[in-house]
Amino acid sequence: MEQVLQIANSPAMWLLAILIVTVVVAQAALYLRMTLSFSDRFGILSREERQVVYKTATINSIGPAIAVFFVAVSLVAMVGSPVTLMRVGVIGSAVFEFVAADQGARAVGAELGTDSYTLEAFTASVWVMTLGGMGWLLTTFFATKTLDRTQDRLNGSNPGLIRAMGTATPIAIFLVLGANAVVDKQWFSSISVAADDLAAVAVSALCMVALYFVGRSRPWLREWSIGFSLVAGLVAGYLVGQSLA
């Protein structure tokens, strides 16, 4: 395992990781510049509205960043800092990368964090992490224009359907992610519910709903809703886990 981490944290790996993350940062900067230019050209957002957008986006990024940080710390100990930076910096899902690294190791008969995790297992982990994330990138590249044309047609024929889809999609995504976090499935032969994870998901969801309604009179609470809900869920999950231990 020590030999694996030496190579995983080598200067060559750092160089490759930094190059890839630099490309992502450059793309984000270019996209932001294009967005601001488009907004100025058509007068979409005023200076005050931009300040609200910046503040809201910054605050809402704190909650997810905390969750990614805790998982990324564990991932660093398994596959090294450069690979973790490269994968989380490109995809942004530390949980997916952890699962992908584990599946890659298991494919060659190894286990993360043990002496069985050899260079071969490390290579398999990196391949699975990379190929697993390509699906999102390729789908975005090939399907974006088609989805744009489809949206234009639906806006002309049935604009209500677009609003319904925009509302239902994030709800479905969070329900699936929450169910996967709470329910432990072993090929549907043995299904169990983790009480601490269930408490975390339930408290987070209730906190989000409560802050949404309270935010009608105190708009700043809506800006902090994700961060407060995440902290409340973490505390609830921890307390339930400790009580059951």
Secondary structure by P-SEA (a helix, b strand, c coil): caaaaaaaacaaaaaaaaaaaaaaaaaaaaaaaaaaaaaaaaccccaaaaaaaaaaaaaaaaaaaaaaaaaaaaaaacccaaaaaaaaaacccaaaaaaaaaaaaaaaccccccccccaaaaaaaaaaaaaaaaaaaaaaaccaaaaaaaaaaaaaccaaaaaaaaaaaaaaaaaaaaaaaccccccccbbbbcaaaaaaaaaaaaaaaaaaaaacccaaaaaaaaaaaaaaaaaaaaaaaaaac
